[in-house]
Amino acid sequence: MRVPAHSVCTAIRDDIVSGVLPRGSRLTEEQLARRYGVSRVPVREALRTLESEGFVTSRRHAGACVAEPTEQEAADLLEMRTLLEPLGAARAAQRRTDAHLKVLRGLVRLGQERARRGQAEDLRSLDGWFHETLAQASGSPGLTALLTQLRHKIAWMYAVDHPAQPVEAWAEHGAIVDAVARGDSERARSLTAQHAERWIGAHRLRRPGIVRTSQHPVNTAGSRN
């Protein structure tokens, strides 16, 4: 199945994050073009973008390769997230729209319901959706882009354990939304910082080479060695 040219960057990024394209592996325009069923032009553009994001690196005599982040670089990402997410929540309290608030409240209701039922897989996707919407509610495209990139990189480098107390985690989400709804920037910031610090211990560094399911069906004809 062919991937639309404008989606090539997303497809490559997702295959890097999932481990389908392992850390340190070489990325050639020709092989990637065959893999995703596109020309080399969107692949070249995608590799430039992914290099600027830190997912790809260029090596002398080897060309483009999947980056191999260090443990310190991984730890830095978690620290940056704990600093930026509270800022996003504070801005969301000032700039959120009614539409953002409606989605956030709906996600909290669903999350609390799934938490009571113990539906862990649903909670993982709902949590991502919640934090993405909260970032968008900040009204800051630059901050939203940074937080999105951080989430991708953290998913690449870390496995996240299910919270031992998911009901408590979603109660915290609900309290954050209440502060955002009231326009209380400082409380939204404080609650989000506490939430991020509390659940940081759920992150475990992934071992290189672990492969998860690719998010994108691809045309792999001719891509095997």
C-alpha positions as CSV (number, residue, x, y, z in Angstrom):
1,M,0.0,0.0,0.0
2,R,1.4,3.4,-1.0
3,V,1.8,6.1,1.6
4,P,0.8,9.7,0.5
5,A,3.9,11.8,-0.1
6,H,2.9,14.3,2.6
7,S,2.7,11.4,5.2
8,V,6.1,10.0,4.5
9,C,7.7,11.9,7.4
10,T,5.1,10.6,9.8
11,A,5.4,7.1,8.5
12,I,9.2,7.0,8.9
13,R,9.0,8.6,12.3
14,D,6.4,6.1,13.5
15,D,8.5,3.2,12.2
16,I,11.6,4.6,14.1
17,V,9.6,5.1,17.3
18,S,8.1,1.6,17.0
19,G,11.5,0.0,16.4
20,V,10.6,-1.3,12.9
21,L,13.6,0.9,11.8
22,P,16.1,0.1,14.6
23,R,18.5,2.5,16.2
24,G,21.7,2.9,14.3
25,S,20.3,1.3,11.1
26,R,21.1,2.9,7.8
27,L,18.4,4.8,5.9
28,T,18.8,5.1,2.2
29,E,16.5,7.2,0.0
30,E,16.1,4.4,-2.5
31,Q,15.1,1.7,0.0
32,L,12.7,4.0,1.9
33,A,11.1,5.2,-1.4
34,R,10.4,1.5,-2.3
35,R,9.2,0.8,1.2
36,Y,6.6,3.5,1.3
37,G,5.8,3.5,-2.4
38,V,6.8,7.1,-3.1
39,S,9.5,8.9,-5.1
40,R,12.9,9.8,-3.5
41,V,11.9,13.5,-3.2
42,P,9.5,13.3,-0.2
43,V,11.9,10.8,1.4
44,R,14.8,13.3,1.2
45,E,12.6,16.0,2.6
46,A,11.4,13.7,5.4
47,L,15.0,12.7,6.4
48,R,15.9,16.4,6.7
49,T,13.0,17.0,8.9
50,L,13.7,14.0,11.1
51,E,17.3,15.0,11.4
52,S,16.3,18.4,12.7
53,E,14.0,16.6,15.2
54,G,16.8,14.3,16.4
55,F,15.4,11.0,15.1
56,V,18.0,10.7,12.3
57,T,21.7,11.5,12.1
58,S,24.1,11.8,9.2
59,R,27.3,9.9,9.4
60,R,30.4,10.3,7.2
61,H,30.6,7.5,4.6
62,A,27.3,6.0,5.9
63,G,24.8,8.7,5.1
64,A,21.5,8.9,7.1
65,C,21.0,6.6,10.0
66,V,18.5,6.2,12.8
67,A,19.9,8.1,15.8
68,E,21.2,6.3,18.9
69,P,20.3,8.5,21.9
70,T,22.2,8.1,25.1
71,E,20.6,7.5,28.5
72,Q,21.4,11.1,29.5
73,E,19.6,12.4,26.4
74,A,16.6,10.2,27.3
75,A,16.6,11.6,30.9
76,D,16.8,15.1,29.6
77,L,13.6,14.6,27.6
78,L,11.7,13.6,30.7
79,E,13.0,16.7,32.5
80,M,12.0,18.9,29.6
81,R,8.5,17.5,29.6
82,T,8.1,18.2,33.3
83,L,9.0,21.8,32.6
84,L,7.0,22.4,29.5
85,E,3.8,20.6,30.2
86,P,3.0,22.8,33.3
87,L,3.7,25.9,31.1
88,G,1.3,24.6,28.5
89,A,-1.4,24.0,31.2
90,A,-0.9,27.5,32.6
91,R,-1.4,29.0,29.1
92,A,-4.4,26.7,28.5
93,A,-6.1,28.3,31.5
94,Q,-5.7,31.7,29.8
95,R,-6.3,30.7,26.2
96,R,-8.5,27.6,26.0
97,T,-11.6,27.7,23.9
98,D,-14.9,26.1,24.8
99,A,-14.2,23.4,22.2
100,H,-11.0,22.5,23.9
101,L,-12.7,22.4,27.3
102,K,-15.5,20.2,25.9
103,V,-12.9,17.6,24.6
104,L,-10.9,17.7,27.8
105,R,-13.9,17.1,30.0
106,G,-15.1,14.3,27.7
107,L,-11.7,12.6,27.8
108,V,-11.7,12.8,31.6
109,R,-15.1,11.2,31.8
110,L,-14.0,8.4,29.5
111,G,-10.7,8.0,31.3
112,Q,-12.3,7.8,34.7
113,E,-14.8,5.2,33.4
114,R,-12.1,3.1,31.8
115,A,-9.9,3.3,34.9
116,R,-12.8,2.0,37.1
117,R,-13.2,-0.9,34.6
118,G,-9.4,-1.6,34.4
119,Q,-9.3,-1.1,30.7
120,A,-5.6,-0.3,30.6
121,E,-5.0,-0.2,26.8
122,D,-7.8,2.3,26.3
123,L,-6.3,4.4,29.1
124,R,-2.9,4.6,27.2
125,S,-4.5,6.1,24.1
126,L,-6.8,8.4,26.1
127,D,-3.9,9.7,28.1
128,G,-2.0,10.7,25.0
129,W,-5.1,12.3,23.6
130,F,-5.6,14.2,26.8
131,H,-2.1,15.7,26.9
132,E,-2.2,16.5,23.2
133,T,-5.4,18.4,23.6
134,L,-4.1,20.2,26.7
135,A,-1.1,21.3,24.7
136,Q,-3.3,22.5,21.8
137,A,-5.4,24.5,24.3
138,S,-2.3,26.5,25.2
139,G,-2.8,28.5,22.0
140,S,0.9,28.3,21.3
141,P,1.8,26.4,18.1
142,G,5.5,26.4,19.0
143,L,5.0,25.0,22.4
144,T,2.5,22.4,21.1
145,A,5.0,21.3,18.5
146,L,7.7,20.9,21.1
147,L,5.5,18.9,23.4
148,T,4.4,16.7,20.5
149,Q,8.0,16.0,19.5
150,L,8.8,15.2,23.2
151,R,6.0,12.7,23.4
152,H,7.2,11.0,20.2
153,K,10.8,10.8,21.5
154,I,9.8,9.6,25.0
155,A,7.7,6.9,23.4
156,W,10.7,5.9,21.3
157,M,13.1,5.7,24.3
158,Y,10.8,4.6,27.1
159,A,8.2,1.9,27.9
160,V,5.6,3.3,30.2
161,D,4.1,1.1,32.9
162,H,0.4,1.3,33.5
163,P,-0.3,3.4,36.6
164,A,-0.7,1.3,39.7
165,Q,-3.7,3.6,40.6
166,P,-5.3,4.7,37.3
167,V,-8.3,6.1,39.0
168,E,-6.0,8.5,40.9
169,A,-4.2,9.4,37.7
170,W,-7.5,10.4,36.0
171,A,-8.7,12.3,39.1
172,E,-5.5,14.4,38.7
173,H,-6.4,15.0,35.0
174,G,-9.9,16.1,36.2
175,A,-8.4,18.5,38.7
176,I,-6.2,20.0,36.0
177,V,-9.2,20.5,33.7
178,D,-11.1,22.2,36.5
179,A,-8.3,24.7,37.0
180,V,-8.1,25.3,33.2
181,A,-11.9,25.8,33.1
182,R,-11.7,28.4,35.9
183,G,-8.8,30.2,34.3
184,D,-6.6,29.6,37.3
185,S,-3.2,29.5,35.6
186,E,-1.1,29.0,38.7
187,R,-3.1,26.0,39.9
188,A,-3.2,24.5,36.5
189,R,0.6,24.8,36.4
190,S,1.1,23.4,39.9
191,L,-1.2,20.4,39.4
192,T,0.4,19.5,36.1
193,A,3.9,19.7,37.5
194,Q,2.9,17.5,40.4
195,H,1.2,15.0,38.0
196,A,4.3,14.9,35.8
197,E,6.6,14.3,38.7
198,R,4.4,11.7,40.3
199,W,4.2,9.5,37.2
200,I,7.8,9.9,35.9
201,G,8.8,6.7,37.7
202,A,6.5,4.7,35.4
203,H,9.0,5.2,32.5
204,R,11.5,2.5,31.8
205,L,14.3,2.8,29.2
206,R,13.7,0.5,26.3
207,R,16.4,-1.9,25.2
208,P,17.5,-1.2,21.6
209,G,16.2,-3.7,19.1
210,I,12.8,-4.1,20.6
211,V,10.2,-3.9,17.8
212,R,6.6,-2.9,18.2
213,T,3.9,-2.9,15.7
214,S,4.3,-0.5,12.8
215,Q,1.5,2.1,12.7
216,H,1.6,2.4,8.9
217,P,0.9,-0.3,6.3
218,V,3.7,0.0,3.8
219,N,4.7,-1.2,0.4
220,T,7.7,-3.4,1.2
221,A,8.1,-4.9,-2.3
222,G,11.7,-4.9,-3.3
223,S,12.9,-3.6,0.1
224,R,14.2,-6.9,1.5
225,N,17.8,-7.8,1.2
